[in-house]
Amino acid sequence: MQRVLQKGRYRHFKGNVYEVVDVARCSETDAPYVIYKPLYEEGEGLWIRPLEMFLETIERDGVKVERFCYLGD
């Protein structure tokens, strides 16, 4: 079952903010990938990351946090 991702702004656990443009599928594997772009000054271009990795919870300094936290539209 595929998890749903809402478009909008997200904060990465390291602090930078990104905008999710869309979710695309790999033509070879049918795996979903998130297309996103940085919203900070030095950021440029479009980036992709596997959907499952984008939505995962990670452990940092002994605390579980979302890799990307939804901020809104």
N, C-alpha and C positions, 0 to 999 in steps of 0.2 A: 504494500500500500504506500503510495507516494504522499509525502507530507506537503502541505500547502505553504507557500511563502508569499507574504503580503508585500507588494511594491511599496517603496518609500525610503525613508532615511533610517540608517542603522549605525550604531556606535560599535566599533570593534573593541574588544576587551583591552587593547592597548591605548585606546582613547580617540583615534581618528574617526571621522564620520564619513559614511559612504551612502550613495543612493543606489538602490536595486533597480535596474532598468527592466529586467525580465528574467525568465527562466527558459533556457534552450535545451535541446536534446542533442546528444552526440550522434552523428550519423552512423557510426560504426557499432556502438554499444547500446544506444537508446538511453544512456544514463543522463539524468538531468543535471544541468550546470547553471549556477546563478551568474548572471551578467551584472556587474556593478561598476560604479565609477567613484573615485575619491572626490570629496567635497572640500578638501583642504588645499591651501595655496600651492604646495609643491606637488600635489597629486595630479596625474595626467593619464589620459587614455582609459580604455575599458579593461576590466579584469574579469576572469572567470574562476569559479571554485565549485567543486562538486556540492550539490544541494545538501547532502547529508553532512558534509564537513561544515558548511555555512551554518547549519542549524544545530550543530552539536554543542554539548556542554563540556567544558574543559576544566581542569583543575589548575589553579594558579595560586601559588603561595599557600597551599593547603585549603583553598576555598574553591568551590565549584561555581563557575560563572558561564553564561552564554558566550560563545565566541563572538556573535553579533547580536546586539540588543536592539529591538525595534523602537524607534523614536517617534514615528508618525509620518504623515505625508509630506 
